[in-house]
């Protein structure tokens, strides 16, 4: 990793990977929280930022299904609205994840190819 940081006041470290350029037509992509975009821009010039968001009720439902009613899940939910706002502020484009994953995936892929 180029650098690591912790998020949400938790003990886990999230790392920014190093990308190498290739001429094979592939696009390097990374999933980051909005507050890490400054870190991304520190190492990579002119990244295209896509923000993917969901309604807060759906986020809570998905997180509880994945992690249960834990203190970690609650810490993440407390930051939800702040993260959505921050994502919108740094994004070149916003996608709403309110349907099947395959539909979202196709929307993002179409955008990356153009």
C-alpha positions in Angstrom: 0.0 0.0 0.0 1.1 3.6 -0.6 -0.5 4.6 2.7 -3.0 3.3 5.3 -5.5 5.0 7.5 -8.1 4.0 10.1 -11.7 5.0 9.7 -14.7 5.4 12.0 -12.4 5.4 15.0 -12.0 1.6 14.6 -8.8 -0.4 14.8 -8.8 -1.5 11.2 -6.5 0.0 8.6 -7.6 0.7 5.1 -4.8 0.9 2.4 -4.5 2.8 -0.8 -3.0 0.4 -3.4 -0.3 1.3 -5.9 -1.5 1.2 -9.5 0.7 0.7 -12.6 -0.2 2.0 -16.0 -0.7 -0.5 -18.8 -1.5 -0.3 -22.5 -4.1 -3.1 -22.5 -7.2 -1.0 -22.3 -7.9 -1.8 -18.6 -9.0 0.9 -16.2 -7.5 1.0 -12.6 -10.3 1.4 -10.1 -10.4 1.6 -6.3 -13.2 1.9 -3.8 -12.6 4.6 -1.2 -14.5 6.6 1.3 -14.9 10.3 0.4 -12.6 11.4 3.2 -9.7 9.5 1.5 -10.0 11.3 -1.8 -7.4 13.8 -0.7 -5.0 10.8 -0.1 -5.8 9.5 -3.6 -5.1 12.9 -5.2 -1.8 13.1 -3.3 -0.6 10.0 -5.2 -2.6 10.2 -8.5 -3.3 13.3 -10.6 -6.8 13.9 -12.0 -8.7 10.8 -10.8 -12.3 10.5 -12.0 -14.4 10.1 -8.8 -17.7 8.2 -8.9 -19.9 8.4 -5.8 -22.3 5.5 -5.2 -25.0 6.2 -2.6 -28.1 4.6 -1.2 -31.0 5.9 0.9 -30.2 5.8 4.6 -32.9 3.3 5.4 -31.5 0.8 2.9 -27.9 1.4 4.2 -29.0 0.6 7.7 -30.9 -2.5 6.6 -27.9 -3.8 4.6 -25.4 -3.0 7.3 -27.5 -4.7 10.0 -27.9 -7.7 7.8 -24.2 -7.9 7.3 -22.9 -7.0 10.7 -25.8 -7.3 13.1 -26.7 -4.8 15.8 -23.1 -4.2 16.8 -21.3 -1.1 18.1 -19.2 -1.1 14.9 -22.3 -1.0 12.7 -23.7 1.9 14.8 -20.4 3.8 14.4 -20.6 3.5 10.7 -24.3 4.6 10.6 -23.5 7.7 12.6 -21.2 8.9 9.8 -23.6 8.0 7.0 -25.1 11.4 6.2 -21.7 13.1 6.5 -20.2 10.5 4.1 -23.0 11.0 1.5 -22.6 14.7 1.6 -18.8 14.4 1.3 -19.1 12.0 -1.6 -21.3 14.3 -3.5 -18.9 17.1 -3.0 -15.9 15.3 -4.5 -17.7 13.3 -7.2 -17.5 13.7 -10.9 -20.6 11.6 -11.1 -23.1 10.1 -8.7 -24.9 6.7 -9.0 -27.8 5.7 -6.8 -27.7 2.1 -5.7 -31.4 1.5 -5.2 -31.9 -1.6 -7.3 -30.2 -4.8 -8.4 -26.4 -4.8 -8.2 -26.1 -5.8 -11.8 -28.0 -2.7 -13.0 -25.6 -0.5 -10.9 -22.6 -2.4 -12.3 -23.7 -1.9 -15.9 -24.3 1.9 -15.3 -20.8 2.3 -13.9 -19.2 0.1 -16.7 -20.9 2.2 -19.4 -19.7 5.4 -17.8 -16.1 4.1 -17.5 -16.0 3.1 -21.2 -17.0 6.6 -22.3 
